[in-house]
Amino acid sequence: MQDLTDLAARLGLSFSDPSLFAEALTHRSYLNEHRDHPGTHNERLEFLGDAVLELATTDFLFLKFPAKPEGELTAFRSALVNTVSLAEAAQALGINGYLLLSRGEAKDIGRARDVILADAFEAIIGAIYLDQGYESAARFIAKHILGKIDDVIEKRSYQDAKSRFQEAAQEKRGVTPSYTTLQETGPDHDKRFTVGVLVGGAEVARGEGKSKQEAEQAAAKAALEKTAW
Protein backbone atom coordinates (compact mmCIF):
# COMPACT_ATOMS: atom_id res chain seq x y z
CA MET A 1 0.00 0.00 0.00
CA GLN A 2 1.36 3.43 -0.93
CA ASP A 3 2.14 5.88 1.87
CA LEU A 4 -0.69 8.39 1.90
CA THR A 5 0.22 10.12 5.17
CA ASP A 6 1.20 13.41 3.52
CA LEU A 7 -1.94 13.52 1.39
CA ALA A 8 -4.20 12.68 4.34
CA ALA A 9 -2.60 15.48 6.36
CA ARG A 10 -3.09 17.93 3.49
CA LEU A 11 -6.76 16.97 3.30
CA GLY A 12 -7.13 17.21 7.08
CA LEU A 13 -8.03 13.53 7.34
CA SER A 14 -7.08 10.75 9.70
CA PHE A 15 -8.35 7.29 8.79
CA SER A 16 -8.94 4.51 11.30
CA ASP A 17 -8.78 2.17 8.30
CA PRO A 18 -6.14 3.56 5.88
CA SER A 19 -6.98 0.85 3.34
CA LEU A 20 -10.21 2.72 2.55
CA PHE A 21 -8.22 5.80 1.56
CA ALA A 22 -5.91 3.70 -0.61
CA GLU A 23 -8.92 2.05 -2.25
CA ALA A 24 -10.43 5.45 -3.03
CA LEU A 25 -7.34 6.34 -5.08
CA THR A 26 -7.11 3.07 -7.02
CA HIS A 27 -8.54 3.09 -10.54
CA ARG A 28 -9.87 -0.13 -12.07
CA SER A 29 -7.27 0.06 -14.84
CA TYR A 30 -4.40 -0.19 -12.33
CA LEU A 31 -5.59 -3.61 -11.16
CA ASN A 32 -5.63 -4.87 -14.74
CA GLU A 33 -1.87 -4.30 -14.89
CA HIS A 34 -1.12 -5.20 -11.26
CA ARG A 35 -3.07 -8.35 -10.52
CA ASP A 36 -1.03 -8.95 -7.37
CA HIS A 37 -2.22 -5.66 -5.86
CA PRO A 38 -3.82 -6.49 -2.49
CA GLY A 39 -6.63 -3.94 -2.65
CA THR A 40 -9.59 -3.27 -4.91
CA HIS A 41 -10.63 -0.41 -7.17
CA ASN A 42 -12.64 2.64 -6.14
CA GLU A 43 -15.89 2.21 -8.02
CA ARG A 44 -17.99 1.04 -5.06
CA LEU A 45 -16.68 3.89 -2.90
CA GLU A 46 -17.38 6.34 -5.73
CA PHE A 47 -20.96 5.05 -5.90
CA LEU A 48 -21.39 5.61 -2.17
CA GLY A 49 -19.61 8.98 -2.15
CA ASP A 50 -21.79 10.26 -4.98
CA ALA A 51 -24.90 9.67 -2.86
CA VAL A 52 -23.37 11.30 0.23
CA LEU A 53 -22.25 14.28 -1.86
CA GLU A 54 -25.72 14.76 -3.33
CA LEU A 55 -27.38 14.60 0.09
CA ALA A 56 -24.94 17.03 1.73
CA THR A 57 -25.18 19.48 -1.17
CA THR A 58 -28.97 19.27 -1.31
CA ASP A 59 -29.25 19.85 2.44
CA PHE A 60 -26.93 22.86 2.21
CA LEU A 61 -28.83 24.47 -0.67
CA PHE A 62 -32.24 23.74 0.84
CA LEU A 63 -31.30 25.58 4.03
CA LYS A 64 -29.33 28.40 2.40
CA PHE A 65 -32.00 29.35 -0.13
CA PRO A 66 -35.41 28.86 1.54
CA ALA A 67 -37.24 30.84 -1.15
CA LYS A 68 -35.67 29.25 -4.24
CA PRO A 69 -37.78 26.80 -6.30
CA GLU A 70 -36.76 23.21 -6.87
CA GLY A 71 -35.60 23.80 -10.44
CA GLU A 72 -33.15 26.52 -9.44
CA LEU A 73 -31.81 24.49 -6.52
CA THR A 74 -31.25 21.57 -8.88
CA ALA A 75 -29.31 23.81 -11.26
CA PHE A 76 -27.17 25.12 -8.38
CA ARG A 77 -26.45 21.57 -7.24
CA SER A 78 -25.49 20.42 -10.71
CA ALA A 79 -23.01 23.30 -11.02
CA LEU A 80 -21.44 22.46 -7.65
CA VAL A 81 -21.06 18.71 -8.14
CA ASN A 82 -20.43 18.33 -11.88
CA THR A 83 -17.31 16.61 -13.18
CA VAL A 84 -15.35 19.82 -13.78
CA SER A 85 -16.07 21.19 -10.30
CA LEU A 86 -15.06 17.97 -8.56
CA ALA A 87 -11.96 17.58 -10.73
CA GLU A 88 -10.88 21.13 -9.90
CA ALA A 89 -11.28 20.38 -6.18
CA ALA A 90 -9.26 17.18 -6.56
CA GLN A 91 -6.52 19.01 -8.46
CA ALA A 92 -6.35 21.74 -5.82
CA LEU A 93 -5.85 19.09 -3.15
CA GLY A 94 -3.05 17.38 -5.06
CA ILE A 95 -4.95 14.11 -5.47
CA ASN A 96 -3.75 13.69 -9.04
CA GLY A 97 -0.24 12.71 -7.99
CA TYR A 98 -1.47 9.88 -5.76
CA LEU A 99 -3.86 8.12 -8.14
CA LEU A 100 -3.02 4.53 -9.04
CA LEU A 101 -3.66 4.23 -12.78
CA SER A 102 -2.65 2.02 -15.67
CA ARG A 103 0.07 3.36 -17.95
CA GLY A 104 -2.55 4.18 -20.56
CA GLU A 105 -4.91 5.98 -18.18
CA ALA A 106 -2.00 7.92 -16.70
CA LYS A 107 -1.54 9.61 -20.09
CA ASP A 108 -5.14 10.85 -20.25
CA ILE A 109 -5.69 14.59 -20.22
CA GLY A 110 -8.66 16.90 -20.51
CA ARG A 111 -12.13 15.45 -20.05
CA ALA A 112 -10.91 11.88 -19.51
CA ARG A 113 -8.63 12.91 -16.64
CA ASP A 114 -11.35 15.12 -15.16
CA VAL A 115 -13.66 12.10 -14.95
CA ILE A 116 -10.98 10.04 -13.17
CA LEU A 117 -10.30 12.86 -10.70
CA ALA A 118 -13.98 13.51 -10.03
CA ASP A 119 -14.61 9.80 -9.42
CA ALA A 120 -11.66 9.65 -7.01
CA PHE A 121 -12.95 12.70 -5.14
CA GLU A 122 -16.34 11.02 -4.70
CA ALA A 123 -14.61 7.80 -3.65
CA ILE A 124 -12.72 9.71 -0.95
CA ILE A 125 -16.06 11.01 0.32
CA GLY A 126 -17.30 7.44 0.42
CA ALA A 127 -14.21 6.36 2.33
CA ILE A 128 -14.64 9.17 4.89
CA TYR A 129 -18.30 8.22 5.32
CA LEU A 130 -17.47 4.58 6.02
CA ASP A 131 -14.54 5.40 8.29
CA GLN A 132 -15.91 8.36 10.24
CA GLY A 133 -19.59 8.81 9.45
CA TYR A 134 -21.80 11.31 7.66
CA GLU A 135 -20.89 14.42 9.65
CA SER A 136 -17.18 14.09 8.83
CA ALA A 137 -17.98 13.52 5.16
CA ALA A 138 -20.30 16.54 5.14
CA ARG A 139 -17.60 18.75 6.68
CA PHE A 140 -15.16 17.66 3.97
CA ILE A 141 -17.73 18.48 1.29
CA ALA A 142 -18.51 21.84 2.85
CA LYS A 143 -14.82 22.75 2.99
CA HIS A 144 -13.93 21.81 -0.57
CA ILE A 145 -17.17 22.12 -2.60
CA LEU A 146 -19.94 24.14 -1.01
CA GLY A 147 -17.90 27.32 -0.69
CA LYS A 148 -18.09 27.64 -4.47
CA ILE A 149 -21.76 28.60 -4.40
CA ASP A 150 -21.21 32.37 -4.45
CA ASP A 151 -18.95 32.06 -7.48
CA VAL A 152 -21.49 29.77 -9.19
CA ILE A 153 -24.21 32.38 -8.75
CA GLU A 154 -22.04 35.35 -9.70
CA LYS A 155 -20.81 33.70 -12.91
CA ARG A 156 -24.18 32.04 -13.60
CA SER A 157 -22.35 28.77 -14.15
CA TYR A 158 -25.55 26.99 -13.03
CA GLN A 159 -26.82 27.78 -16.52
CA ASP A 160 -25.51 25.67 -19.37
CA ALA A 161 -23.02 27.42 -21.66
CA LYS A 162 -25.37 27.55 -24.66
CA SER A 163 -28.08 29.30 -22.68
CA ARG A 164 -25.61 31.78 -21.22
CA PHE A 165 -24.05 32.59 -24.58
CA GLN A 166 -27.44 32.96 -26.24
CA GLU A 167 -28.54 35.46 -23.58
CA ALA A 168 -25.25 37.35 -23.90
CA ALA A 169 -25.34 37.46 -27.72
CA GLN A 170 -28.92 38.69 -27.73
CA GLU A 171 -28.06 41.36 -25.18
CA LYS A 172 -24.78 42.49 -26.81
CA ARG A 173 -25.56 42.02 -30.51
CA GLY A 174 -29.30 41.55 -30.72
CA VAL A 175 -28.93 38.19 -32.50
CA THR A 176 -29.27 34.52 -31.62
CA PRO A 177 -26.12 32.39 -32.09
CA SER A 178 -26.17 29.48 -34.52
CA TYR A 179 -24.11 26.29 -34.54
CA THR A 180 -22.62 24.39 -37.45
CA THR A 181 -20.86 21.04 -37.54
CA LEU A 182 -17.40 21.59 -39.02
CA GLN A 183 -15.97 18.10 -38.74
CA GLU A 184 -17.05 14.59 -37.82
CA THR A 185 -14.36 11.95 -37.34
CA GLY A 186 -13.93 8.46 -35.95
CA PRO A 187 -15.90 5.20 -36.17
CA ASP A 188 -19.57 5.01 -35.17
CA HIS A 189 -18.75 3.79 -31.65
CA ASP A 190 -16.21 6.57 -31.04
CA LYS A 191 -17.32 9.67 -32.94
CA ARG A 192 -15.70 13.06 -32.47
CA PHE A 193 -17.46 16.25 -33.50
CA THR A 194 -16.10 19.75 -34.06
CA VAL A 195 -18.72 22.50 -33.97
CA GLY A 196 -18.45 26.22 -34.62
CA VAL A 197 -20.65 28.85 -33.01
CA LEU A 198 -21.55 31.84 -35.15
CA VAL A 199 -22.90 35.28 -34.30
CA GLY A 200 -24.26 37.25 -37.21
CA GLY A 201 -22.75 34.72 -39.60
CA ALA A 202 -19.19 35.11 -38.22
CA GLU A 203 -17.54 32.26 -36.35
CA VAL A 204 -16.72 33.19 -32.77
CA ALA A 205 -15.29 29.92 -31.41
CA ARG A 206 -15.12 26.17 -31.84
CA GLY A 207 -15.65 23.20 -29.57
CA GLU A 208 -15.17 19.43 -29.66
CA GLY A 209 -17.11 16.58 -28.11
CA LYS A 210 -18.29 12.99 -28.40
CA SER A 211 -21.70 14.22 -29.54
CA LYS A 212 -22.93 17.31 -31.37
CA GLN A 213 -24.59 18.50 -28.17
CA GLU A 214 -21.36 18.18 -26.18
CA ALA A 215 -19.40 19.96 -28.93
CA GLU A 216 -21.96 22.78 -29.03
CA GLN A 217 -21.66 23.28 -25.26
CA ALA A 218 -17.86 23.33 -25.59
CA ALA A 219 -18.08 25.88 -28.41
CA ALA A 220 -20.42 28.10 -26.37
CA LYS A 221 -18.11 27.90 -23.36
CA ALA A 222 -15.12 28.84 -25.55
CA ALA A 223 -17.13 31.73 -27.01
CA LEU A 224 -17.98 33.04 -23.53
CA GLU A 225 -14.32 32.95 -22.59
CA LYS A 226 -13.18 34.54 -25.84
CA THR A 227 -15.69 37.38 -25.82
CA ALA A 228 -15.70 37.84 -22.02
CA TRP A 229 -19.48 38.41 -22.26
C-alpha positions in Angstrom: 0.0 0.0 0.0 1.4 3.4 -0.9 2.1 5.9 1.9 -0.7 8.4 1.9 0.2 10.1 5.2 1.2 13.4 3.5 -1.9 13.5 1.4 -4.2 12.7 4.3 -2.6 15.5 6.4 -3.1 17.9 3.5 -6.8 17.0 3.3 -7.1 17.2 7.1 -8.0 13.5 7.3 -7.1 10.7 9.7 -8.4 7.3 8.8 -8.9 4.5 11.3 -8.8 2.2 8.3 -6.1 3.6 5.9 -7.0 0.9 3.3 -10.2 2.7 2.6 -8.2 5.8 1.6 -5.9 3.7 -0.6 -8.9 2.0 -2.3 -10.4 5.4 -3.0 -7.3 6.3 -5.1 -7.1 3.1 -7.0 -8.5 3.1 -10.5 -9.9 -0.1 -12.1 -7.3 0.1 -14.8 -4.4 -0.2 -12.3 -5.6 -3.6 -11.2 -5.6 -4.9 -14.7 -1.9 -4.3 -14.9 -1.1 -5.2 -11.3 -3.1 -8.4 -10.5 -1.0 -8.9 -7.4 -2.2 -5.7 -5.9 -3.8 -6.5 -2.5 -6.6 -3.9 -2.6 -9.6 -3.3 -4.9 -10.6 -0.4 -7.2 -12.6 2.6 -6.1 -15.9 2.2 -8.0 -18.0 1.0 -5.1 -16.7 3.9 -2.9 -17.4 6.3 -5.7 -21.0 5.1 -5.9 -21.4 5.6 -2.2 -19.6 9.0 -2.2 -21.8 10.3 -5.0 -24.9 9.7 -2.9 -23.4 11.3 0.2 -22.2 14.3 -1.9 -25.7 14.8 -3.3 -27.4 14.6 0.1 -24.9 17.0 1.7 -25.2 19.5 -1.2 -29.0 19.3 -1.3 -29.3 19.8 2.4 -26.9 22.9 2.2 -28.8 24.5 -0.7 -32.2 23.7 0.8 -31.3 25.6 4.0 -29.3 28.4 2.4 -32.0 29.3 -0.1 -35.4 28.9 1.5 -37.2 30.8 -1.2 -35.7 29.3 -4.2 -37.8 26.8 -6.3 -36.8 23.2 -6.9 -35.6 23.8 -10.4 -33.2 26.5 -9.4 -31.8 24.5 -6.5 -31.3 21.6 -8.9 -29.3 23.8 -11.3 -27.2 25.1 -8.4 -26.5 21.6 -7.2 -25.5 20.4 -10.7 -23.0 23.3 -11.0 -21.4 22.5 -7.6 -21.1 18.7 -8.1 -20.4 18.3 -11.9 -17.3 16.6 -13.2 -15.4 19.8 -13.8 -16.1 21.2 -10.3 -15.1 18.0 -8.6 -12.0 17.6 -10.7 -10.9 21.1 -9.9 -11.3 20.4 -6.2 -9.3 17.2 -6.6 -6.5 19.0 -8.5 -6.4 21.7 -5.8 -5.9 19.1 -3.1 -3.0 17.4 -5.1 -4.9 14.1 -5.5 -3.8 13.7 -9.0 -0.2 12.7 -8.0 -1.5 9.9 -5.8 -3.9 8.1 -8.1 -3.0 4.5 -9.0 -3.7 4.2 -12.8 -2.7 2.0 -15.7 0.1 3.4 -17.9 -2.5 4.2 -20.6 -4.9 6.0 -18.2 -2.0 7.9 -16.7 -1.5 9.6 -20.1 -5.1 10.8 -20.2 -5.7 14.6 -20.2 -8.7 16.9 -20.5 -12.1 15.5 -20.1 -10.9 11.9 -19.5 -8.6 12.9 -16.6 -11.4 15.1 -15.2 -13.7 12.1 -14.9 -11.0 10.0 -13.2 -10.3 12.9 -10.7 -14.0 13.5 -10.0 -14.6 9.8 -9.4 -11.7 9.7 -7.0 -13.0 12.7 -5.1 -16.3 11.0 -4.7 -14.6 7.8 -3.7 -12.7 9.7 -0.9 -16.1 11.0 0.3 -17.3 7.4 0.4 -14.2 6.4 2.3 -14.6 9.2 4.9 -18.3 8.2 5.3 -17.5 4.6 6.0 -14.5 5.4 8.3 -15.9 8.4 10.2 -19.6 8.8 9.5 -21.8 11.3 7.7 -20.9 14.4 9.7 -17.2 14.1 8.8 -18.0 13.5 5.2 -20.3 16.5 5.1 -17.6 18.7 6.7 -15.2 17.7 4.0 -17.7 18.5 1.3 -18.5 21.8 2.9 -14.8 22.8 3.0 -13.9 21.8 -0.6 -17.2 22.1 -2.6 -19.9 24.1 -1.0 -17.9 27.3 -0.7 -18.1 27.6 -4.5 -21.8 28.6 -4.4 -21.2 32.4 -4.4 -18.9 32.1 -7.5 -21.5 29.8 -9.2 -24.2 32.4 -8.8 -22.0 35.3 -9.7 -20.8 33.7 -12.9 -24.2 32.0 -13.6 -22.4 28.8 -14.1 -25.5 27.0 -13.0 -26.8 27.8 -16.5 -25.5 25.7 -19.4 -23.0 27.4 -21.7 -25.4 27.6 -24.7 -28.1 29.3 -22.7 -25.6 31.8 -21.2 -24.1 32.6 -24.6 -27.4 33.0 -26.2 -28.5 35.5 -23.6 -25.3 37.3 -23.9 -25.3 37.5 -27.7 -28.9 38.7 -27.7 -28.1 41.4 -25.2 -24.8 42.5 -26.8 -25.6 42.0 -30.5 -29.3 41.5 -30.7 -28.9 38.2 -32.5 -29.3 34.5 -31.6 -26.1 32.4 -32.1 -26.2 29.5 -34.5 -24.1 26.3 -34.5 -22.6 24.4 -37.4 -20.9 21.0 -37.5 -17.4 21.6 -39.0 -16.0 18.1 -38.7 -17.1 14.6 -37.8 -14.4 12.0 -37.3 -13.9 8.5 -36.0 -15.9 5.2 -36.2 -19.6 5.0 -35.2 -18.7 3.8 -31.7 -16.2 6.6 -31.0 -17.3 9.7 -32.9 -15.7 13.1 -32.5 -17.5 16.3 -33.5 -16.1 19.8 -34.1 -18.7 22.5 -34.0 -18.4 26.2 -34.6 -20.7 28.9 -33.0 -21.5 31.8 -35.2 -22.9 35.3 -34.3 -24.3 37.3 -37.2 -22.8 34.7 -39.6 -19.2 35.1 -38.2 -17.5 32.3 -36.4 -16.7 33.2 -32.8 -15.3 29.9 -31.4 -15.1 26.2 -31.8 -15.6 23.2 -29.6 -15.2 19.4 -29.7 -17.1 16.6 -28.1 -18.3 13.0 -28.4 -21.7 14.2 -29.5 -22.9 17.3 -31.4 -24.6 18.5 -28.2 -21.4 18.2 -26.2 -19.4 20.0 -28.9 -22.0 22.8 -29.0 -21.7 23.3 -25.3 -17.9 23.3 -25.6 -18.1 25.9 -28.4 -20.4 28.1 -26.4 -18.1 27.9 -23.4 -15.1 28.8 -25.6 -17.1 31.7 -27.0 -18.0 33.0 -23.5 -14.3 33.0 -22.6 -13.2 34.5 -25.8 -15.7 37.4 -25.8 -15.7 37.8 -22.0 -19.5 38.4 -22.3 
